[in-house]
Amino acid sequence: MSSAVRRINEPVPAQVWLGDDGRPTQVTWRGRPERVECVLDTWYVDDAWWAERPVRRIYHEVQLDSGVRLVLSWDLVAKRWLAQR
C-alpha cells in the first residue's frame, strides 16, 4: 500500500476566453470546451508580496451551461489560468 498523500480537488490548467467586459465566457478544462452561463462572483487576492513567490490572482466563480460550478483563477505572476471544482 502506498503512503503517498494525494491532493483532492487540485487546480488544473485551463484555457479561458474573456468577453469585452473582461469576464469569462468560455473555458476548456480537462479537454472539454464549455460555455460560461454566468459569473457568480469575482475577487482579487494579493498576498505574500514580500516572498520570493507572491500570490497575485483574480478569481471568478462561474457556472457552466452543463450546471458545473468552477472557480477560475488568473495567476498574474505565472500568467496562466487554472480551474478548480
PDB file of N, CA, C and O in Angstrom:
ATOM      1  N   MET A   1       0.841  -1.172   0.000  1.00  0.00           N
ATOM      2  CA  MET A   1       0.000   0.000   0.000  1.00  0.00           C
ATOM      3  C   MET A   1       0.891   1.241   0.000  1.00  0.00           C
ATOM      4  O   MET A   1       1.878   1.310   0.732  1.00  0.00           O
ATOM      5  N   SER A   2       0.534   2.207  -0.819  1.00  0.00           N
ATOM      6  CA  SER A   2       1.300   3.441  -0.940  1.00  0.00           C
ATOM      7  C   SER A   2       0.966   4.391   0.205  1.00  0.00           C
ATOM      8  O   SER A   2      -0.188   4.504   0.618  1.00  0.00           O
ATOM      9  N   SER A   3       1.987   5.069   0.708  1.00  0.00           N
ATOM     10  CA  SER A   3       1.762   6.043   1.781  1.00  0.00           C
ATOM     11  C   SER A   3       1.779   7.476   1.234  1.00  0.00           C
ATOM     12  O   SER A   3       1.788   8.438   2.002  1.00  0.00           O
ATOM     13  N   ALA A   4       1.785   7.608  -0.074  1.00  0.00           N
ATOM     14  CA  ALA A   4       1.818   8.931  -0.687  1.00  0.00           C
ATOM     15  C   ALA A   4       0.520   9.678  -0.417  1.00  0.00           C
ATOM     16  O   ALA A   4      -0.567   9.100  -0.438  1.00  0.00           O
ATOM     17  N   VAL A   5       0.659  10.966  -0.166  1.00  0.00           N
ATOM     18  CA  VAL A   5      -0.500  11.819   0.061  1.00  0.00           C
ATOM     19  C   VAL A   5      -0.916  12.414  -1.277  1.00  0.00           C
ATOM     20  O   VAL A   5      -0.085  12.907  -2.040  1.00  0.00           O
ATOM     21  N   ARG A   6      -2.206  12.361  -1.545  1.00  0.00           N
ATOM     22  CA  ARG A   6      -2.725  12.883  -2.802  1.00  0.00           C
ATOM     23  C   ARG A   6      -3.639  14.067  -2.499  1.00  0.00           C
ATOM     24  O   ARG A   6      -4.514  13.983  -1.637  1.00  0.00           O
ATOM     25  N   ARG A   7      -3.427  15.158  -3.210  1.00  0.00           N
ATOM     26  CA  ARG A   7      -4.277  16.325  -3.032  1.00  0.00           C
ATOM     27  C   ARG A   7      -5.631  16.086  -3.682  1.00  0.00           C
ATOM     28  O   ARG A   7      -5.726  15.500  -4.760  1.00  0.00           O
ATOM     29  N   ILE A   8      -6.668  16.547  -3.014  1.00  0.00           N
ATOM     30  CA  ILE A   8      -8.016  16.452  -3.546  1.00  0.00           C
ATOM     31  C   ILE A   8      -8.393  17.796  -4.147  1.00  0.00           C
ATOM     32  O   ILE A   8      -8.101  18.847  -3.576  1.00  0.00           O
ATOM     33  N   ASN A   9      -9.047  17.754  -5.310  1.00  0.00           N
ATOM     34  CA  ASN A   9      -9.574  18.977  -5.918  1.00  0.00           C
ATOM     35  C   ASN A   9      -8.491  19.986  -6.273  1.00  0.00           C
ATOM     36  O   ASN A   9      -8.689  21.191  -6.125  1.00  0.00           O
ATOM     37  N   GLU A  10      -7.369  19.507  -6.732  1.00  0.00           N
ATOM     38  CA  GLU A  10      -6.261  20.387  -7.092  1.00  0.00           C
ATOM     39  C   GLU A  10      -6.586  21.128  -8.389  1.00  0.00           C
ATOM     40  O   GLU A  10      -7.154  20.536  -9.307  1.00  0.00           O
ATOM     41  N   PRO A  11      -6.235  22.413  -8.477  1.00  0.00           N
ATOM     42  CA  PRO A  11      -6.488  23.162  -9.718  1.00  0.00           C
ATOM     43  C   PRO A  11      -5.757  22.540 -10.909  1.00  0.00           C
ATOM     44  O   PRO A  11      -4.653  22.011 -10.775  1.00  0.00           O
ATOM     45  N   VAL A  12      -6.398  22.617 -12.072  1.00  0.00           N
ATOM     46  CA  VAL A  12      -5.802  22.098 -13.302  1.00  0.00           C
ATOM     47  C   VAL A  12      -5.692  23.229 -14.321  1.00  0.00           C
ATOM     48  O   VAL A  12      -6.489  24.166 -14.283  1.00  0.00           O
ATOM     49  N   PRO A  13      -4.721  23.159 -15.229  1.00  0.00           N
ATOM     50  CA  PRO A  13      -4.594  24.196 -16.255  1.00  0.00           C
ATOM     51  C   PRO A  13      -5.867  24.297 -17.095  1.00  0.00           C
ATOM     52  O   PRO A  13      -6.549  23.301 -17.339  1.00  0.00           O
ATOM     53  N   ALA A  14      -6.169  25.510 -17.528  1.00  0.00           N
ATOM     54  CA  ALA A  14      -7.372  25.747 -18.323  1.00  0.00           C
ATOM     55  C   ALA A  14      -7.100  26.828 -19.358  1.00  0.00           C
ATOM     56  O   ALA A  14      -6.190  27.643 -19.205  1.00  0.00           O
ATOM     57  N   GLN A  15      -7.909  26.820 -20.416  1.00  0.00           N
ATOM     58  CA  GLN A  15      -7.937  27.909 -21.389  1.00  0.00           C
ATOM     59  C   GLN A  15      -9.222  28.666 -21.133  1.00  0.00           C
ATOM     60  O   GLN A  15     -10.290  28.066 -21.009  1.00  0.00           O
ATOM     61  N   VAL A  16      -9.124  29.978 -21.053  1.00  0.00           N
ATOM     62  CA  VAL A  16     -10.294  30.787 -20.753  1.00  0.00           C
ATOM     63  C   VAL A  16     -10.395  31.908 -21.783  1.00  0.00           C
ATOM     64  O   VAL A  16      -9.403  32.564 -22.099  1.00  0.00           O
ATOM     65  N   TRP A  17     -11.602  32.119 -22.301  1.00  0.00           N
ATOM     66  CA  TRP A  17     -11.888  33.211 -23.215  1.00  0.00           C
ATOM     67  C   TRP A  17     -12.693  34.262 -22.463  1.00  0.00           C
ATOM     68  O   TRP A  17     -13.619  33.936 -21.720  1.00  0.00           O
ATOM     69  N   LEU A  18     -12.334  35.515 -22.662  1.00  0.00           N
ATOM     70  CA  LEU A  18     -12.991  36.608 -21.959  1.00  0.00           C
ATOM     71  C   LEU A  18     -13.840  37.423 -22.907  1.00  0.00           C
ATOM     72  O   LEU A  18     -13.522  37.556 -24.088  1.00  0.00           O
ATOM     73  N   GLY A  19     -14.940  37.975 -22.373  1.00  0.00           N
ATOM     74  CA  GLY A  19     -15.784  38.883 -23.131  1.00  0.00           C
ATOM     75  C   GLY A  19     -15.198  40.286 -23.112  1.00  0.00           C
ATOM     76  O   GLY A  19     -14.157  40.520 -22.497  1.00  0.00           O
ATOM     77  N   ASP A  20     -15.855  41.208 -23.774  1.00  0.00           N
ATOM     78  CA  ASP A  20     -15.400  42.599 -23.823  1.00  0.00           C
ATOM     79  C   ASP A  20     -15.321  43.232 -22.443  1.00  0.00           C
ATOM     80  O   ASP A  20     -14.561  44.177 -22.231  1.00  0.00           O
ATOM     81  N   ASP A  21     -16.104  42.714 -21.506  1.00  0.00           N
ATOM     82  CA  ASP A  21     -16.110  43.248 -20.143  1.00  0.00           C
ATOM     83  C   ASP A  21     -15.052  42.606 -19.247  1.00  0.00           C
ATOM     84  O   ASP A  21     -14.973  42.921 -18.059  1.00  0.00           O
ATOM     85  N   GLY A  22     -14.226  41.694 -19.815  1.00  0.00           N
ATOM     86  CA  GLY A  22     -13.162  41.052 -19.056  1.00  0.00           C
ATOM     87  C   GLY A  22     -13.600  39.854 -18.232  1.00  0.00           C
ATOM     88  O   GLY A  22     -12.817  39.306 -17.457  1.00  0.00           O
ATOM     89  N   ARG A  23     -14.854  39.446 -18.401  1.00  0.00           N
ATOM     90  CA  ARG A  23     -15.374  38.292 -17.651  1.00  0.00           C
ATOM     91  C   ARG A  23     -15.314  37.038 -18.517  1.00  0.00           C
ATOM     92  O   ARG A  23     -15.464  37.123 -19.736  1.00  0.00           O
ATOM     93  N   PRO A  24     -15.096  35.869 -17.900  1.00  0.00           N
ATOM     94  CA  PRO A  24     -15.010  34.623 -18.667  1.00  0.00           C
ATOM     95  C   PRO A  24     -16.310  34.311 -19.412  1.00  0.00           C
ATOM     96  O   PRO A  24     -17.405  34.467 -18.872  1.00  0.00           O
ATOM     97  N   THR A  25     -16.165  33.864 -20.668  1.00  0.00           N
ATOM     98  CA  THR A  25     -17.317  33.471 -21.476  1.00  0.00           C
ATOM     99  C   THR A  25     -17.262  32.004 -21.884  1.00  0.00           C
ATOM    100  O   THR A  25     -18.291  31.391 -22.169  1.00  0.00           O
ATOM    101  N   GLN A  26     -16.056  31.446 -21.908  1.00  0.00           N
ATOM    102  CA  GLN A  26     -15.871  30.040 -22.283  1.00  0.00           C
ATOM    103  C   GLN A  26     -14.611  29.528 -21.615  1.00  0.00           C
ATOM    104  O   GLN A  26     -13.661  30.281 -21.399  1.00  0.00           O
ATOM    105  N   VAL A  27     -14.607  28.235 -21.285  1.00  0.00           N
ATOM    106  CA  VAL A  27     -13.446  27.620 -20.659  1.00  0.00           C
ATOM    107  C   VAL A  27     -13.241  26.226 -21.241  1.00  0.00           C
ATOM    108  O   VAL A  27     -14.204  25.502 -21.491  1.00  0.00           O
ATOM    109  N   THR A  28     -12.002  25.863 -21.451  1.00  0.00           N
ATOM    110  CA  THR A  28     -11.641  24.489 -21.800  1.00  0.00           C
ATOM    111  C   THR A  28     -10.781  23.967 -20.664  1.00  0.00           C
ATOM    112  O   THR A  28      -9.704  24.493 -20.383  1.00  0.00           O
ATOM    113  N   TRP A  29     -11.276  22.929 -20.018  1.00  0.00           N
ATOM    114  CA  TRP A  29     -10.542  22.308 -18.918  1.00  0.00           C
ATOM    115  C   TRP A  29     -10.774  20.813 -18.986  1.00  0.00           C
ATOM    116  O   TRP A  29     -11.864  20.358 -19.335  1.00  0.00           O
ATOM    117  N   ARG A  30      -9.762  20.062 -18.656  1.00  0.00           N
ATOM    118  CA  ARG A  30      -9.825  18.595 -18.780  1.00  0.00           C
ATOM    119  C   ARG A  30     -10.232  18.179 -20.191  1.00  0.00           C
ATOM    120  O   ARG A  30     -10.912  17.170 -20.379  1.00  0.00           O
ATOM    121  N   GLY A  31      -9.811  18.964 -21.179  1.00  0.00           N
ATOM    122  CA  GLY A  31     -10.051  18.627 -22.582  1.00  0.00           C
ATOM    123  C   GLY A  31     -11.437  18.927 -23.110  1.00  0.00           C
ATOM    124  O   GLY A  31     -11.740  18.601 -24.258  1.00  0.00           O
ATOM    125  N   ARG A  32     -12.300  19.550 -22.287  1.00  0.00           N
ATOM    126  CA  ARG A  32     -13.677  19.812 -22.707  1.00  0.00           C
ATOM    127  C   ARG A  32     -13.949  21.311 -22.784  1.00  0.00           C
ATOM    128  O   ARG A  32     -13.798  22.016 -21.786  1.00  0.00           O
ATOM    129  N   PRO A  33     -14.350  21.810 -23.959  1.00  0.00           N
ATOM    130  CA  PRO A  33     -14.753  23.221 -24.024  1.00  0.00           C
ATOM    131  C   PRO A  33     -16.197  23.372 -23.530  1.00  0.00           C
ATOM    132  O   PRO A  33     -17.068  22.578 -23.885  1.00  0.00           O
ATOM    133  N   GLU A  34     -16.438  24.383 -22.721  1.00  0.00           N
ATOM    134  CA  GLU A  34     -17.780  24.636 -22.207  1.00  0.00           C
ATOM    135  C   GLU A  34     -18.034  26.138 -22.129  1.00  0.00           C
ATOM    136  O   GLU A  34     -17.127  26.927 -21.868  1.00  0.00           O
ATOM    137  N   ARG A  35     -19.282  26.507 -22.361  1.00  0.00           N
ATOM    138  CA  ARG A  35     -19.672  27.913 -22.293  1.00  0.00           C
ATOM    139  C   ARG A  35     -20.001  28.290 -20.854  1.00  0.00           C
ATOM    140  O   ARG A  35     -20.612  27.513 -20.120  1.00  0.00           O
ATOM    141  N   VAL A  36     -19.589  29.489 -20.463  1.00  0.00           N
ATOM    142  CA  VAL A  36     -19.911  30.012 -19.136  1.00  0.00           C
ATOM    143  C   VAL A  36     -21.315  30.601 -19.189  1.00  0.00           C
ATOM    144  O   VAL A  36     -21.573  31.539 -19.944  1.00  0.00           O
ATOM    145  N   GLU A  37     -22.215  30.053 -18.392  1.00  0.00           N
ATOM    146  CA  GLU A  37     -23.591  30.551 -18.330  1.00  0.00           C
ATOM    147  C   GLU A  37     -23.645  31.875 -17.571  1.00  0.00           C
ATOM    148  O   GLU A  37     -24.291  32.827 -18.010  1.00  0.00           O
ATOM    149  N   CYS A  38     -22.950  31.925 -16.413  1.00  0.00           N
ATOM    150  CA  CYS A  38     -22.918  33.183 -15.653  1.00  0.00           C
ATOM    151  C   CYS A  38     -21.711  33.212 -14.721  1.00  0.00           C
ATOM    152  O   CYS A  38     -21.189  32.172 -14.317  1.00  0.00           O
ATOM    153  N   VAL A  39     -21.287  34.417 -14.395  1.00  0.00           N
ATOM    154  CA  VAL A  39     -20.228  34.637 -13.413  1.00  0.00           C
ATOM    155  C   VAL A  39     -20.930  34.949 -12.093  1.00  0.00           C
ATOM    156  O   VAL A  39     -21.668  35.928 -11.989  1.00  0.00           O
ATOM    157  N   LEU A  40     -20.693  34.112 -11.092  1.00  0.00           N
ATOM    158  CA  LEU A  40     -21.367  34.243  -9.807  1.00  0.00           C
ATOM    159  C   LEU A  40     -20.653  35.208  -8.866  1.00  0.00           C
ATOM    160  O   LEU A  40     -21.294  35.887  -8.064  1.00  0.00           O
ATOM    161  N   ASP A  41     -19.333  35.269  -8.964  1.00  0.00           N
ATOM    162  CA  ASP A  41     -18.558  36.140  -8.073  1.00  0.00           C
ATOM    163  C   ASP A  41     -17.178  36.358  -8.670  1.00  0.00           C
ATOM    164  O   ASP A  41     -16.679  35.527  -9.428  1.00  0.00           O
ATOM    165  N   THR A  42     -16.568  37.477  -8.322  1.00  0.00           N
ATOM    166  CA  THR A  42     -15.207  37.799  -8.750  1.00  0.00           C
ATOM    167  C   THR A  42     -14.482  38.420  -7.566  1.00  0.00           C
ATOM    168  O   THR A  42     -15.041  39.267  -6.868  1.00  0.00           O
ATOM    169  N   TRP A  43     -13.231  38.002  -7.333  1.00  0.00           N
ATOM    170  CA  TRP A  43     -12.442  38.612  -6.270  1.00  0.00           C
ATOM    171  C   TRP A  43     -10.958  38.556  -6.632  1.00  0.00           C
ATOM    172  O   TRP A  43     -10.544  37.822  -7.528  1.00  0.00           O
ATOM    173  N   TYR A  44     -10.175  39.352  -5.910  1.00  0.00           N
ATOM    174  CA  TYR A  44      -8.755  39.514  -6.163  1.00  0.00           C
ATOM    175  C   TYR A  44      -7.984  39.197  -4.890  1.00  0.00           C
ATOM    176  O   TYR A  44      -8.368  39.627  -3.803  1.00  0.00           O
ATOM    177  N   VAL A  45      -6.889  38.440  -5.027  1.00  0.00           N
ATOM    178  CA  VAL A  45      -6.033  38.122  -3.889  1.00  0.00           C
ATOM    179  C   VAL A  45      -4.616  38.603  -4.200  1.00  0.00           C
ATOM    180  O   VAL A  45      -4.040  38.263  -5.234  1.00  0.00           O
ATOM    181  N   ASP A  46      -4.070  39.397  -3.286  1.00  0.00           N
ATOM    182  CA  ASP A  46      -2.684  39.875  -3.381  1.00  0.00           C
ATOM    183  C   ASP A  46      -2.054  39.605  -2.029  1.00  0.00           C
ATOM    184  O   ASP A  46      -2.284  40.344  -1.072  1.00  0.00           O
ATOM    185  N   ASP A  47      -1.253  38.541  -1.948  1.00  0.00           N
ATOM    186  CA  ASP A  47      -0.716  38.107  -0.666  1.00  0.00           C
ATOM    187  C   ASP A  47       0.735  37.691  -0.835  1.00  0.00           C
ATOM    188  O   ASP A  47       1.189  37.405  -1.943  1.00  0.00           O
ATOM    189  N   ALA A  48       1.444  37.661   0.260  1.00  0.00           N
ATOM    190  CA  ALA A  48       2.849  37.242   0.296  1.00  0.00           C
ATOM    191  C   ALA A  48       3.690  38.043  -0.693  1.00  0.00           C
ATOM    192  O   ALA A  48       4.605  37.508  -1.318  1.00  0.00           O
ATOM    193  N   TRP A  49       3.372  39.330  -0.828  1.00  0.00           N
ATOM    194  CA  TRP A  49       4.098  40.189  -1.766  1.00  0.00           C
ATOM    195  C   TRP A  49       5.573  40.307  -1.414  1.00  0.00           C
ATOM    196  O   TRP A  49       6.387  40.654  -2.270  1.00  0.00           O
ATOM    197  N   TRP A  50       5.925  40.024  -0.171  1.00  0.00           N
ATOM    198  CA  TRP A  50       7.295  40.109   0.296  1.00  0.00           C
ATOM    199  C   TRP A  50       8.093  38.845  -0.012  1.00  0.00           C
ATOM    200  O   TRP A  50       9.321  38.847   0.078  1.00  0.00           O
ATOM    201  N   ALA A  51       7.411  37.782  -0.371  1.00  0.00           N
ATOM    202  CA  ALA A  51       8.056  36.479  -0.560  1.00  0.00           C
ATOM    203  C   ALA A  51       8.628  36.333  -1.966  1.00  0.00           C
ATOM    204  O   ALA A  51       8.349  37.133  -2.860  1.00  0.00           O
ATOM    205  N   GLU A  52       9.424  35.304  -2.130  1.00  0.00           N
ATOM    206  CA  GLU A  52      10.013  35.007  -3.437  1.00  0.00           C
ATOM    207  C   GLU A  52       8.944  34.660  -4.471  1.00  0.00           C
ATOM    208  O   GLU A  52       9.093  34.971  -5.653  1.00  0.00           O
ATOM    209  N   ARG A  53       7.853  34.009  -4.019  1.00  0.00           N
ATOM    210  CA  ARG A  53       6.745  33.629  -4.908  1.00  0.00           C
ATOM    211  C   ARG A  53       5.447  34.256  -4.395  1.00  0.00           C
ATOM    212  O   ARG A  53       4.664  33.587  -3.721  1.00  0.00           O
ATOM    213  N   PRO A  54       5.216  35.521  -4.705  1.00  0.00           N
ATOM    214  CA  PRO A  54       3.993  36.167  -4.221  1.00  0.00           C
ATOM    215  C   PRO A  54       2.749  35.562  -4.866  1.00  0.00           C
ATOM    216  O   PRO A  54       2.819  34.948  -5.930  1.00  0.00           O
ATOM    217  N   VAL A  55       1.618  35.747  -4.206  1.00  0.00           N
ATOM    218  CA  VAL A  55       0.332  35.275  -4.715  1.00  0.00           C
ATOM    219  C   VAL A  55      -0.456  36.487  -5.193  1.00  0.00           C
ATOM    220  O   VAL A  55      -0.837  37.343  -4.395  1.00  0.00           O
ATOM    221  N   ARG A  56      -0.696  36.554  -6.489  1.00  0.00           N
ATOM    222  CA  ARG A  56      -1.491  37.635  -7.083  1.00  0.00           C
ATOM    223  C   ARG A  56      -2.414  36.995  -8.101  1.00  0.00           C
ATOM    224  O   ARG A  56      -1.983  36.610  -9.187  1.00  0.00           O
ATOM    225  N   ARG A  57      -3.691  36.882  -7.745  1.00  0.00           N
ATOM    226  CA  ARG A  57      -4.638  36.186  -8.626  1.00  0.00           C
ATOM    227  C   ARG A  57      -5.974  36.906  -8.661  1.00  0.00           C
ATOM    228  O   ARG A  57      -6.392  37.552  -7.700  1.00  0.00           O
ATOM    229  N   ILE A  58      -6.632  36.767  -9.817  1.00  0.00           N
ATOM    230  CA  ILE A  58      -8.012  37.195  -9.973  1.00  0.00           C
ATOM    231  C   ILE A  58      -8.840  35.922 -10.091  1.00  0.00           C
ATOM    232  O   ILE A  58      -8.551  35.060 -10.921  1.00  0.00           O
ATOM    233  N   TYR A  59      -9.865  35.810  -9.262  1.00  0.00           N
ATOM    234  CA  TYR A  59     -10.719  34.630  -9.225  1.00  0.00           C
ATOM    235  C   TYR A  59     -12.099  34.963  -9.774  1.00  0.00           C
ATOM    236  O   TYR A  59     -12.624  36.054  -9.553  1.00  0.00           O
ATOM    237  N   HIS A  60     -12.681  34.001 -10.495  1.00  0.00           N
ATOM    238  CA  HIS A  60     -14.059  34.097 -10.974  1.00  0.00           C
ATOM    239  C   HIS A  60     -14.750  32.783 -10.648  1.00  0.00           C
ATOM    240  O   HIS A  60     -14.325  31.724 -11.109  1.00  0.00           O
ATOM    241  N   GLU A  61     -15.814  32.847  -9.855  1.00  0.00           N
ATOM    242  CA  GLU A  61     -16.639  31.655  -9.667  1.00  0.00           C
ATOM    243  C   GLU A  61     -17.688  31.690 -10.766  1.00  0.00           C
ATOM    244  O   GLU A  61     -18.432  32.662 -10.894  1.00  0.00           O
ATOM    245  N   VAL A  62     -17.745  30.623 -11.561  1.00  0.00           N
ATOM    246  CA  VAL A  62     -18.645  30.597 -12.712  1.00  0.00           C
ATOM    247  C   VAL A  62     -19.523  29.356 -12.678  1.00  0.00           C
ATOM    248  O   VAL A  62     -19.191  28.348 -12.055  1.00  0.00           O
ATOM    249  N   GLN A  63     -20.654  29.463 -13.368  1.00  0.00           N
ATOM    250  CA  GLN A  63     -21.496  28.292 -13.604  1.00  0.00           C
ATOM    251  C   GLN A  63     -21.503  28.052 -15.105  1.00  0.00           C
ATOM    252  O   GLN A  63     -21.759  28.962 -15.893  1.00  0.00           O
ATOM    253  N   LEU A  64     -21.220  26.814 -15.488  1.00  0.00           N
ATOM    254  CA  LEU A  64     -21.179  26.441 -16.898  1.00  0.00           C
ATOM    255  C   LEU A  64     -22.562  26.024 -17.374  1.00  0.00           C
ATOM    256  O   LEU A  64     -23.446  25.743 -16.566  1.00  0.00           O
ATOM    257  N   ASP A  65     -22.745  25.986 -18.692  1.00  0.00           N
ATOM    258  CA  ASP A  65     -24.011  25.522 -19.271  1.00  0.00           C
ATOM    259  C   ASP A  65     -24.408  24.143 -18.763  1.00  0.00           C
ATOM    260  O   ASP A  65     -25.594  23.839 -18.641  1.00  0.00           O
ATOM    261  N   SER A  66     -23.417  23.311 -18.469  1.00  0.00           N
ATOM    262  CA  SER A  66     -23.682  21.946 -18.000  1.00  0.00           C
ATOM    263  C   SER A  66     -24.154  21.916 -16.543  1.00  0.00           C
ATOM    264  O   SER A  66     -24.541  20.861 -16.040  1.00  0.00           O
ATOM    265  N   GLY A  67     -24.123  23.065 -15.866  1.00  0.00           N
ATOM    266  CA  GLY A  67     -24.515  23.128 -14.465  1.00  0.00           C
ATOM    267  C   GLY A  67     -23.346  23.037 -13.498  1.00  0.00           C
ATOM    268  O   GLY A  67     -23.504  23.284 -12.303  1.00  0.00           O
ATOM    269  N   VAL A  68     -22.181  22.687 -14.010  1.00  0.00           N
ATOM    270  CA  VAL A  68     -20.977  22.579 -13.169  1.00  0.00           C
ATOM    271  C   VAL A  68     -20.544  23.974 -12.730  1.00  0.00           C
ATOM    272  O   VAL A  68     -20.556  24.921 -13.517  1.00  0.00           O
ATOM    273  N   ARG A  69     -20.161  24.081 -11.462  1.00  0.00           N
ATOM    274  CA  ARG A  69     -19.579  25.322 -10.953  1.00  0.00           C
ATOM    275  C   ARG A  69     -18.072  25.158 -10.872  1.00  0.00           C
ATOM    276  O   ARG A  69     -17.572  24.139 -10.395  1.00  0.00           O
ATOM    277  N   LEU A  70     -17.358  26.160 -11.338  1.00  0.00           N
ATOM    278  CA  LEU A  70     -15.901  26.170 -11.303  1.00  0.00           C
ATOM    279  C   LEU A  70     -15.417  27.468 -10.698  1.00  0.00           C
ATOM    280  O   LEU A  70     -16.104  28.489 -10.735  1.00  0.00           O
ATOM    281  N   VAL A  71     -14.221  27.410 -10.140  1.00  0.00           N
ATOM    282  CA  VAL A  71     -13.509  28.625  -9.796  1.00  0.00           C
ATOM    283  C   VAL A  71     -12.337  28.716 -10.762  1.00  0.00           C
ATOM    284  O   VAL A  71     -11.468  27.845 -10.797  1.00  0.00           O
ATOM    285  N   LEU A  72     -12.334  29.785 -11.541  1.00  0.00           N
ATOM    286  CA  LEU A  72     -11.254  30.044 -12.484  1.00  0.00           C
ATOM    287  C   LEU A  72     -10.339  31.088 -11.867  1.00  0.00           C
ATOM    288  O   LEU A  72     -10.809  32.079 -11.308  1.00  0.00           O
ATOM    289  N   SER A  73      -9.044  30.873 -11.965  1.00  0.00           N
ATOM    290  CA  SER A  73      -8.117  31.860 -11.422  1.00  0.00           C
ATOM    291  C   SER A  73      -7.064  32.218 -12.465  1.00  0.00           C
ATOM    292  O   SER A  73      -6.457  31.351 -13.093  1.00  0.00           O
ATOM    293  N   TRP A  74      -6.870  33.517 -12.625  1.00  0.00           N
ATOM    294  CA  TRP A  74      -5.811  34.023 -13.494  1.00  0.00           C
ATOM    295  C   TRP A  74      -4.656  34.398 -12.583  1.00  0.00           C
ATOM    296  O   TRP A  74      -4.765  35.316 -11.769  1.00  0.00           O
ATOM    297  N   ASP A  75      -3.543  33.680 -12.725  1.00  0.00           N
ATOM    298  CA  ASP A  75      -2.350  33.933 -11.921  1.00  0.00           C
ATOM    299  C   ASP A  75      -1.569  35.060 -12.592  1.00  0.00           C
ATOM    300  O   ASP A  75      -0.999  34.877 -13.668  1.00  0.00           O
ATOM    301  N   LEU A  76      -1.550  36.221 -11.949  1.00  0.00           N
ATOM    302  CA  LEU A  76      -0.894  37.400 -12.516  1.00  0.00           C
ATOM    303  C   LEU A  76       0.627  37.284 -12.512  1.00  0.00           C
ATOM    304  O   LEU A  76       1.300  37.996 -13.257  1.00  0.00           O
ATOM    305  N   VAL A  77       1.172  36.406 -11.691  1.00  0.00           N
ATOM    306  CA  VAL A  77       2.622  36.200 -11.638  1.00  0.00           C
ATOM    307  C   VAL A  77       3.052  35.206 -12.719  1.00  0.00           C
ATOM    308  O   VAL A  77       3.960  35.489 -13.500  1.00  0.00           O
ATOM    309  N   ALA A  78       2.398  34.039 -12.763  1.00  0.00           N
ATOM    310  CA  ALA A  78       2.755  32.981 -13.714  1.00  0.00           C
ATOM    311  C   ALA A  78       2.115  33.173 -15.086  1.00  0.00           C
ATOM    312  O   ALA A  78       2.498  32.508 -16.048  1.00  0.00           O
ATOM    313  N   LYS A  79       1.132  34.090 -15.180  1.00  0.00           N
ATOM    314  CA  LYS A  79       0.428  34.358 -16.444  1.00  0.00           C
ATOM    315  C   LYS A  79      -0.222  33.094 -17.008  1.00  0.00           C
ATOM    316  O   LYS A  79       0.025  32.702 -18.148  1.00  0.00           O
ATOM    317  N   ARG A  80      -1.067  32.464 -16.169  1.00  0.00           N
ATOM    318  CA  ARG A  80      -1.768  31.269 -16.625  1.00  0.00           C
ATOM    319  C   ARG A  80      -3.102  31.148 -15.903  1.00  0.00           C
ATOM    320  O   ARG A  80      -3.297  31.680 -14.809  1.00  0.00           O
ATOM    321  N   TRP A  81      -4.019  30.426 -16.558  1.00  0.00           N
ATOM    322  CA  TRP A  81      -5.349  30.142 -15.995  1.00  0.00           C
ATOM    323  C   TRP A  81      -5.359  28.774 -15.352  1.00  0.00           C
ATOM    324  O   TRP A  81      -4.723  27.839 -15.838  1.00  0.00           O
ATOM    325  N   LEU A  82      -6.098  28.663 -14.236  1.00  0.00           N
ATOM    326  CA  LEU A  82      -6.347  27.387 -13.583  1.00  0.00           C
ATOM    327  C   LEU A  82      -7.839  27.267 -13.319  1.00  0.00           C
ATOM    328  O   LEU A  82      -8.531  28.268 -13.137  1.00  0.00           O
ATOM    329  N   ALA A  83      -8.328  26.029 -13.298  1.00  0.00           N
ATOM    330  CA  ALA A  83      -9.736  25.753 -12.992  1.00  0.00           C
ATOM    331  C   ALA A  83      -9.780  24.760 -11.844  1.00  0.00           C
ATOM    332  O   ALA A  83      -8.964  23.843 -11.756  1.00  0.00           O
ATOM    333  N   GLN A  84     -10.766  24.968 -10.957  1.00  0.00           N
ATOM    334  CA  GLN A  84     -10.917  24.094  -9.797  1.00  0.00           C
ATOM    335  C   GLN A  84     -12.394  23.926  -9.491  1.00  0.00           C
ATOM    336  O   GLN A  84     -13.144  24.902  -9.482  1.00  0.00           O
ATOM    337  N   ARG A  85     -12.817  22.687  -9.240  1.00  0.00           N
ATOM    338  CA  ARG A  85     -14.218  22.414  -8.876  1.00  0.00           C
ATOM    339  C   ARG A  85     -14.439  22.644  -7.413  1.00  0.00           C
ATOM    340  O   ARG A  85     -15.554  22.466  -6.922  1.00  0.00           O
TER     341      ARG A  85
END
